[in-house]
Amino acid sequence: FEEEVLASQSQNVQDFLLHTSVLDRLTGPLCDAITGNSDGQETLESLERGNLFIIPLDNKRSWYRYHHLFADLLQARLRRRDPERVRDLQLRAVDWLEENGLVAEAVDHALSARDYDRAAVLIDQSARKTLFHGQLTTILRWLDALPQRLLNTKPRLRLYQARALSLAGQSRMAEKLVLETKSTLEYLPDSPENRSLRGELAALLTGIIVYRYDPQRVIQEAKEALTYLPENELNSRARVHIALGTAYAYSDDIQKAAKTYQKTTDMALSAENPFLATAANDMFAELQIYHLGRLQKTAQSLPQIIELGRSANGALQPFTGTAHILLAEIYLEWNNLEAASDYMERGIELLQQGGIGYSLIHSYCAKARLELALGEPERAVEALHQANQASHSFPLMHMLIHNLAYQVKIGLYLGDIETASGWAAGAMCDLPESLPSYLYEIQQAALSRVYLFQGEIDKAIDTLDRILPQSVMAGRVAHAIEITMLKALALQERDKLAAAIESLKSSLTLAEVEGYIRTYVECGAPMARLLDEVNSQGIMPDYTVKILASFEPVERGGNIPSSQPLVEPLSKRELEILQMLANGLSNREISERLFLALDTVKGHNYRIYGKLGVHSRTEAIARARELGIL
């Protein structure tokens, strides 16, 4: 009975005040009942009815779950009475668990018993399956518990450790382990197993060096990996193809990258590796959403990918978190904030649960955008901070540019022109001297937003005209939608209304079939005015009305106090802060009074200055009084 209880091994062993004689009278009949002695059956059934200590898990009463308090009690009693027996019971539990196919559970008992050689064998048996399910923290915990001397003689375990570290965002440590393990292999005899292991190490290295932004080297290393990997080694070959997909994208061949990711998904599914299949499909979906602009088709496919990660008990595996985030971004674009919030919350929870870090940049950028839509600028700033932190662990170039674009858009929304300008110019992140076209377009579009905000309209138009033809020619619809939209706003500022309407019409034509809404709403009052003009001319009336319905009333010009003769009126919060500025309060005093972060108050100040056309609080107060706002 104590062996059975020990197998549950509670992590928080407590000693409870229960008289030893009572415990002895209880354990005897229970042992008889479990071993089939009829004398104890009445005791067992009584305990079951009262749900006191044990609960049967099947109709045959061959599997039981012990109440954790009872398990803790018996373990404490065992360690007090016969501590030398604990290790022997741990090892017997290892035997039983392994015989019954519970290898992962057996690993924990082997480690607790300090039988490291046995634990290493068991880890080797279960590591691949554990990685398939995205349980990175489990793998790393197991391997960290093994002595270094033992790990140094087990190159395959080092491979699993490096793979888990890479997925968790510790790429430098992962690369170091791969190179050390490759050196170890050089001293081992040549054999099919060692050649295969060399191929697997090369495959993992290919995935790591993709962070170096050297697509040609990635392609070269990938060829070497595929040379050594056996044809039936589908998992490692699929990982090589993921790196190849990114290399093709960095070589400006988005279409080839998309096809490679799709091939990787099929390969991983054939290998029955849902984790890898989902990762490849996530990268394919990111291309579809952020570059090719295919929202509808992607929204239909992502739920199917999520189902790949559903366990037999109905629970979702952590690696499905990214697909949840991507769905949140799509529903956010469609202005379905409730669905977006649900997917966002669940997605981040799953990613954190599994220790999966490679999707956190996109996740926190999307969260920042969602928080703004929900009217929570402080939370948006915090999410941007988390996205930037994640970018240090996963410095893939396309992720850095994605972060840059969101930092600029949200920074401008909050009125922080200085920070947004720094991001747009690349000063806030380590960008290479030249970018692939598809990433260059994103960076230049962000820069044009800054030009618009600063009133440098000609620079904005020139920048947008330079990148528009290549985005259209390459089929990067998401880029073309944004570029033509921003150009329309710039032309409106130049009082070229006919040209502005034509440019916006081009944007809307591309966007309507996919249902874009937030992209336009996030441009604020200037976009609302231009959409009103488009709608008044009967251009795409159903779609323009749908977008306009998503604007706040103040952005459309409704419910605006007559005392605000501004092209873009001050919001209620901005009027409140402006009054406090006029009353002589400092930024810190305003932040304390309104329970806002200091940076948020500064952001509001920038927006107030921009709307009033001034550069300081003194000028803002004078201008507001001149206009009759104060």
Solvent accessible surface area in square Angstrom, and as a share of the most:
residue,aa,sasa,rsa
1,F,40,0.17
2,E,38,0.17
3,E,62,0.28
4,E,93,0.42
5,V,1,0.00
6,L,1,0.01
7,A,44,0.34
8,S,61,0.39
9,Q,37,0.16
10,S,28,0.18
11,Q,156,0.69
12,N,106,0.54
13,V,67,0.39
14,Q,88,0.39
15,D,91,0.47
16,F,68,0.28
17,L,192,0.95
18,L,70,0.35
19,H,127,0.57
20,T,57,0.33
21,S,44,0.29
22,V,59,0.34
23,L,5,0.03
24,D,61,0.32
25,R,158,0.58
26,L,28,0.14
27,T,17,0.10
28,G,33,0.32
29,P,43,0.27
30,L,0,0.00
31,C,44,0.26
32,D,52,0.27
33,A,8,0.06
34,I,57,0.29
35,T,114,0.66
36,G,63,0.61
37,N,65,0.33
38,S,92,0.59
39,D,121,0.63
40,G,1,0.01
41,Q,59,0.26
42,E,135,0.60
43,T,40,0.23
44,L,3,0.02
45,E,59,0.26
46,S,52,0.33
47,L,12,0.06
48,E,20,0.09
49,R,173,0.63
50,G,40,0.39
51,N,101,0.52
52,L,100,0.50
53,F,53,0.22
54,I,0,0.00
55,I,56,0.28
56,P,42,0.27
57,L,102,0.51
58,D,49,0.25
59,N,154,0.79
60,K,177,0.75
61,R,104,0.38
62,S,78,0.51
63,W,120,0.42
64,Y,35,0.13
65,R,125,0.46
66,Y,20,0.07
67,H,63,0.28
68,H,111,0.50
69,L,74,0.37
70,F,2,0.01
71,A,2,0.01
72,D,2,0.01
73,L,12,0.06
74,L,3,0.01
75,Q,2,0.01
76,A,12,0.09
77,R,22,0.08
78,L,7,0.03
79,R,81,0.29
80,R,137,0.50
81,R,126,0.46
82,D,57,0.30
83,P,79,0.49
84,E,153,0.69
85,R,89,0.33
86,V,21,0.12
87,R,103,0.38
88,D,70,0.37
89,L,2,0.01
90,Q,6,0.03
91,L,42,0.21
92,R,111,0.41
93,A,12,0.09
94,V,0,0.00
95,D,61,0.32
96,W,115,0.40
97,L,11,0.06
98,E,55,0.25
99,E,140,0.63
100,N,71,0.36
101,G,58,0.55
102,L,60,0.30
103,V,31,0.18
104,A,41,0.32
105,E,82,0.37
106,A,0,0.00
107,V,0,0.00
108,D,48,0.25
109,H,7,0.03
110,A,0,0.00
111,L,23,0.12
112,S,49,0.31
113,A,1,0.01
114,R,146,0.53
115,D,37,0.19
116,Y,61,0.23
117,D,93,0.48
118,R,64,0.23
119,A,0,0.00
120,A,2,0.01
121,V,78,0.45
122,L,1,0.00
123,I,0,0.00
124,D,59,0.31
125,Q,101,0.45
126,S,10,0.06
127,A,0,0.00
128,R,66,0.24
129,K,135,0.57
130,T,8,0.05
131,L,6,0.03
132,F,29,0.12
133,H,49,0.22
134,G,0,0.00
135,Q,75,0.34
136,L,1,0.00
137,T,78,0.46
138,T,32,0.19
139,I,0,0.00
140,L,27,0.13
141,R,126,0.46
142,W,3,0.01
143,L,0,0.00
144,D,99,0.51
145,A,46,0.36
146,L,4,0.02
147,P,34,0.22
148,Q,104,0.46
149,R,168,0.61
150,L,13,0.07
151,L,0,0.00
152,N,84,0.43
153,T,94,0.54
154,K,73,0.31
155,P,22,0.14
156,R,49,0.18
157,L,3,0.01
158,R,27,0.10
159,L,0,0.00
160,Y,7,0.03
161,Q,14,0.06
162,A,1,0.00
163,R,9,0.03
164,A,0,0.00
165,L,16,0.08
166,S,16,0.11
167,L,47,0.23
168,A,28,0.22
169,G,8,0.08
170,Q,92,0.41
171,S,11,0.07
172,R,191,0.70
173,M,93,0.41
174,A,0,0.00
175,E,27,0.12
176,K,110,0.46
177,L,11,0.06
178,V,0,0.00
179,L,86,0.43
180,E,80,0.36
181,T,6,0.03
182,K,53,0.22
183,S,55,0.36
184,T,48,0.28
185,L,19,0.09
186,E,139,0.62
187,Y,189,0.72
188,L,71,0.35
189,P,103,0.65
190,D,117,0.60
191,S,35,0.23
192,P,116,0.73
193,E,118,0.53
194,N,29,0.15
195,R,111,0.40
196,S,16,0.11
197,L,5,0.03
198,R,102,0.37
199,G,0,0.00
200,E,2,0.01
201,L,1,0.00
202,A,2,0.01
203,A,1,0.01
204,L,10,0.05
205,L,8,0.04
206,T,0,0.00
207,G,27,0.26
208,I,0,0.00
209,I,1,0.00
210,V,11,0.06
211,Y,30,0.11
212,R,94,0.34
213,Y,50,0.19
214,D,58,0.30
215,P,24,0.15
216,Q,119,0.53
217,R,88,0.32
218,V,1,0.01
219,I,30,0.15
220,Q,124,0.55
221,E,29,0.13
222,A,0,0.00
223,K,135,0.57
224,E,61,0.27
225,A,0,0.00
226,L,42,0.21
227,T,100,0.58
228,Y,45,0.17
229,L,6,0.03
230,P,53,0.33
231,E,135,0.60
232,N,128,0.65
233,E,26,0.12
234,L,56,0.28
235,N,13,0.07
236,S,0,0.00
237,R,32,0.12
238,A,0,0.00
239,R,37,0.13
240,V,0,0.00
241,H,20,0.09
242,I,29,0.14
243,A,2,0.02
244,L,14,0.07
245,G,0,0.00
246,T,5,0.03
247,A,0,0.00
248,Y,39,0.15
249,A,3,0.03
250,Y,9,0.03
251,S,48,0.31
252,D,60,0.31
253,D,57,0.30
254,I,7,0.04
255,Q,78,0.35
256,K,95,0.40
257,A,0,0.00
258,A,7,0.05
259,K,140,0.59
260,T,13,0.08
261,Y,7,0.03
262,Q,85,0.38
263,K,108,0.46
264,T,0,0.00
265,T,13,0.08
266,D,91,0.47
267,M,28,0.12
268,A,0,0.00
269,L,77,0.38
270,S,79,0.51
271,A,22,0.17
272,E,141,0.63
273,N,3,0.02
274,P,29,0.18
275,F,12,0.05
276,L,15,0.08
277,A,0,0.00
278,T,1,0.00
279,A,15,0.12
280,A,0,0.00
281,N,17,0.09
282,D,3,0.01
283,M,34,0.15
284,F,29,0.12
285,A,2,0.01
286,E,17,0.07
287,L,12,0.06
288,Q,4,0.02
289,I,10,0.05
290,Y,31,0.12
291,H,14,0.06
292,L,1,0.01
293,G,1,0.01
294,R,95,0.35
295,L,3,0.02
296,Q,70,0.31
297,K,132,0.56
298,T,4,0.02
299,A,15,0.11
300,Q,125,0.56
301,S,41,0.26
302,L,0,0.00
303,P,55,0.34
304,Q,123,0.55
305,I,17,0.09
306,I,11,0.06
307,E,91,0.41
308,L,64,0.32
309,G,1,0.01
310,R,105,0.38
311,S,36,0.23
312,A,120,0.93
313,N,128,0.66
314,G,33,0.32
315,A,52,0.40
316,L,22,0.11
317,Q,26,0.11
318,P,8,0.05
319,F,1,0.00
320,T,0,0.00
321,G,0,0.00
322,T,3,0.02
323,A,0,0.00
324,H,11,0.05
325,I,1,0.01
326,L,1,0.00
327,L,1,0.01
328,A,0,0.00
329,E,5,0.02
330,I,1,0.00
331,Y,55,0.21
332,L,1,0.00
333,E,10,0.04
334,W,55,0.19
335,N,41,0.21
336,N,65,0.33
337,L,42,0.21
338,E,136,0.61
339,A,20,0.16
340,A,0,0.00
341,S,34,0.22
342,D,87,0.45
343,Y,59,0.22
344,M,6,0.03
345,E,125,0.56
346,R,80,0.29
347,G,0,0.00
348,I,19,0.10
349,E,87,0.39
350,L,0,0.00
351,L,1,0.01
352,Q,113,0.50
353,Q,111,0.49
354,G,3,0.03
355,G,28,0.27
356,I,2,0.01
357,G,7,0.07
358,Y,35,0.13
359,S,3,0.02
360,L,39,0.19
361,I,0,0.00
362,H,7,0.03
363,S,0,0.00
364,Y,16,0.06
365,C,0,0.00
366,A,0,0.00
367,K,55,0.23
368,A,0,0.00
369,R,20,0.07
370,L,6,0.03
371,E,11,0.05
372,L,26,0.13
373,A,21,0.17
374,L,82,0.41
375,G,52,0.50
376,E,61,0.27
377,P,26,0.16
378,E,47,0.21
379,R,144,0.52
380,A,0,0.00
381,V,45,0.26
382,E,91,0.41
383,A,1,0.00
384,L,14,0.07
385,H,98,0.44
386,Q,54,0.24
387,A,0,0.00
388,N,43,0.22
389,Q,100,0.44
390,A,12,0.09
391,S,6,0.04
392,H,140,0.63
393,S,49,0.31
394,F,5,0.02
395,P,48,0.30
396,L,11,0.06
397,M,13,0.06
398,H,27,0.12
399,M,11,0.05
400,L,15,0.08
401,I,0,0.00
402,H,14,0.06
403,N,1,0.01
404,L,0,0.00
405,A,12,0.10
406,Y,13,0.05
407,Q,16,0.07
408,V,0,0.00
409,K,51,0.22
410,I,6,0.03
411,G,10,0.09
412,L,15,0.08
413,Y,86,0.33
414,L,18,0.09
415,G,0,0.00
416,D,43,0.22
417,I,35,0.18
418,E,130,0.58
419,T,51,0.30
420,A,0,0.00
421,S,36,0.23
422,G,17,0.16
423,W,9,0.03
424,A,0,0.00
425,A,69,0.54
426,G,12,0.12
427,A,81,0.63
428,M,97,0.43
429,C,27,0.16
430,D,127,0.66
431,L,37,0.18
432,P,41,0.26
433,E,188,0.84
434,S,79,0.51
435,L,30,0.15
436,P,7,0.04
437,S,35,0.22
438,Y,3,0.01
439,L,1,0.00
440,Y,70,0.27
441,E,1,0.01
442,I,26,0.13
443,Q,18,0.08
444,Q,13,0.06
445,A,3,0.02
446,A,3,0.02
447,L,31,0.15
448,S,0,0.00
449,R,33,0.12
450,V,3,0.01
451,Y,38,0.14
452,L,32,0.16
453,F,81,0.34
454,Q,84,0.37
455,G,47,0.46
456,E,65,0.29
457,I,9,0.04
458,D,83,0.43
459,K,104,0.44
460,A,0,0.00
461,I,26,0.13
462,D,86,0.45
463,T,6,0.03
464,L,1,0.00
465,D,58,0.30
466,R,134,0.49
467,I,1,0.00
468,L,34,0.17
469,P,78,0.49
470,Q,59,0.26
471,S,0,0.00
472,V,90,0.52
473,M,169,0.75
474,A,39,0.30
475,G,31,0.30
476,R,10,0.04
477,V,45,0.26
478,A,16,0.12
479,H,10,0.05
480,A,3,0.02
481,I,1,0.01
482,E,36,0.16
483,I,1,0.01
484,T,11,0.06
485,M,0,0.00
486,L,3,0.01
487,K,44,0.19
488,A,0,0.00
489,L,16,0.08
490,A,0,0.00
491,L,15,0.08
492,Q,30,0.14
493,E,91,0.41
494,R,99,0.36
495,D,131,0.68
496,K,113,0.48
497,L,74,0.37
498,A,85,0.66
499,A,43,0.33
500,A,0,0.00
501,I,11,0.06
502,E,106,0.47
503,S,13,0.09
504,L,0,0.00
505,K,83,0.35
506,S,49,0.32
507,S,0,0.00
508,L,0,0.00
509,T,80,0.47
510,L,63,0.31
511,A,0,0.00
512,E,80,0.36
513,V,110,0.63
514,E,24,0.11
515,G,14,0.13
516,Y,14,0.05
517,I,6,0.03
518,R,26,0.10
519,T,20,0.12
520,Y,0,0.00
521,V,8,0.05
522,E,51,0.23
523,C,24,0.14
524,G,11,0.10
525,A,5,0.04
526,P,28,0.18
527,M,0,0.00
528,A,0,0.00
529,R,84,0.31
530,L,0,0.00
531,L,0,0.00
532,D,47,0.24
533,E,58,0.26
534,V,0,0.00
535,N,46,0.24
536,S,84,0.54
537,Q,100,0.44
538,G,51,0.49
539,I,33,0.17
540,M,40,0.18
541,P,65,0.41
542,D,121,0.63
543,Y,11,0.04
544,T,0,0.00
545,V,79,0.45
546,K,115,0.49
547,I,0,0.00
548,L,3,0.02
549,A,79,0.62
550,S,26,0.17
551,F,12,0.05
552,E,108,0.49
553,P,74,0.46
554,V,50,0.28
555,E,38,0.17
556,R,104,0.38
557,G,45,0.44
558,G,31,0.30
559,N,139,0.71
560,I,49,0.25
561,P,64,0.40
562,S,120,0.77
563,S,51,0.33
564,Q,10,0.05
565,P,84,0.53
566,L,28,0.14
567,V,117,0.67
568,E,49,0.22
569,P,13,0.08
570,L,2,0.01
571,S,36,0.23
572,K,180,0.76
573,R,87,0.32
574,E,4,0.02
575,L,52,0.26
576,E,70,0.31
577,I,0,0.00
578,L,0,0.00
579,Q,82,0.36
580,M,22,0.10
581,L,2,0.01
582,A,22,0.17
583,N,97,0.50
584,G,58,0.56
585,L,21,0.10
586,S,48,0.31
587,N,38,0.20
588,R,141,0.51
589,E,86,0.39
590,I,0,0.00
591,S,9,0.06
592,E,115,0.51
593,R,150,0.55
594,L,23,0.12
595,F,184,0.77
596,L,20,0.10
597,A,50,0.39
598,L,48,0.24
599,D,95,0.49
600,T,2,0.01
601,V,0,0.00
602,K,84,0.36
603,G,2,0.02
604,H,25,0.11
605,N,8,0.04
606,Y,72,0.28
607,R,48,0.17
608,I,0,0.00
609,Y,33,0.12
610,G,50,0.48
611,K,35,0.15
612,L,9,0.04
613,G,61,0.59
614,V,18,0.10
615,H,164,0.73
616,S,43,0.28
617,R,71,0.26
618,T,100,0.58
619,E,81,0.36
620,A,0,0.00
621,I,26,0.13
622,A,59,0.46
623,R,84,0.31
624,A,0,0.00
625,R,142,0.52
626,E,127,0.57
627,L,38,0.19
628,G,42,0.40
629,I,23,0.12
630,L,64,0.32
